[in-house]
């Protein structure tokens, strides 16, 4: 009997990678992709533990889950940083800081 690929195993891996890359978008996209990847990974892991002899591709699920965890943590840290930055100096202060940095280059 031929093994089937776990449903969404490649998608979990891609979303895990996108969660790390999404950290740069103020943390919001990273959180979204990371949380979706973690939910899909939980479902795929439950399916795999029921009958591991039927499915292949569990390495993609494990790798995607690890990447998603890293992406969620980094995105949450960056999002908290941005919220604190806007709360303390405001949007105008943030834009002045960016313009000063651009002027240096």
URVEN-V259535 format. One record per residue. N is the residue number from 0. RES is the residue in one small letter. SS is DSSP state (a for helix, b for strand, c for the rest). OMEGA is omega as a letter, one per 40 degrees, with the letter a starting at -180 (NA if undefined). BURIAL is b if it has 9 or more other C-alpha atoms within 8 Angstrom, else e. Layout:
BEGIN
[[N,RES,SS,OMEGA,BURIAL] [N,RES,SS,OMEGA,BURIAL]]
END
This chain:
BEGIN
[[0,x,c,a,e] [1,x,c,i,e] [2,x,c,i,e] [3,x,b,i,e] [4,x,b,i,e] [5,x,c,i,b] [6,x,c,i,e] [7,x,c,a,e] [8,x,a,i,b] [9,x,a,i,e] [10,x,a,i,e] [11,x,a,i,b] [12,x,a,i,b] [13,x,a,i,b] [14,x,a,i,b] [15,x,a,i,b] [16,x,a,i,b] [17,x,a,i,b] [18,x,a,i,b] [19,x,a,i,b] [20,x,a,a,b] [21,x,a,i,b] [22,x,a,a,b] [23,x,a,a,e] [24,x,c,a,e] [25,x,c,i,b] [26,x,c,a,b] [27,x,a,a,b] [28,x,a,i,b] [29,x,a,i,b] [30,x,a,a,b] [31,x,a,a,b] [32,x,a,a,b] [33,x,a,a,b] [34,x,a,i,b] [35,x,a,i,b] [36,x,a,i,b] [37,x,a,i,b] [38,x,a,i,e] [39,x,a,i,b] [40,x,a,i,b] [41,x,a,i,e] [42,x,a,a,e] [43,x,a,i,b] [44,x,a,i,b] [45,x,a,i,e] [46,x,a,a,e] [47,x,a,a,b] [48,x,a,i,e] [49,x,a,a,e] [50,x,c,a,e] [51,x,c,a,e] [52,x,c,a,e] [53,x,c,a,e] [54,x,b,i,b] [55,x,b,i,b] [56,x,c,a,b] [57,x,a,i,b] [58,x,a,i,e] [59,x,a,a,b] [60,x,a,i,b] [61,x,a,i,b] [62,x,a,i,b] [63,x,a,i,b] [64,x,a,i,b] [65,x,a,i,b] [66,x,a,i,b] [67,x,a,i,b] [68,x,a,i,b] [69,x,a,i,b] [70,x,a,i,b] [71,x,a,i,b] [72,x,a,i,e] [73,x,a,i,b] [74,x,a,i,b] [75,x,a,i,b] [76,x,a,a,b] [77,x,a,i,b] [78,x,a,i,b] [79,x,a,i,e] [80,x,a,a,e] [81,x,a,i,b] [82,x,a,i,e] [83,x,a,i,e] [84,x,a,i,b] [85,x,a,i,b] [86,x,a,a,e] [87,x,a,a,e] [88,x,a,i,b] [89,x,a,a,b] [90,x,a,a,e] [91,x,a,i,e] [92,x,a,i,e] [93,x,a,i,b] [94,x,a,i,e] [95,x,a,i,e] [96,x,a,i,e] [97,x,a,i,e] [98,x,a,i,e] [99,x,a,i,e] [100,x,a,i,e] [101,x,a,i,e] [102,x,a,i,e] [103,x,a,a,e] [104,x,c,NA,e]]
END
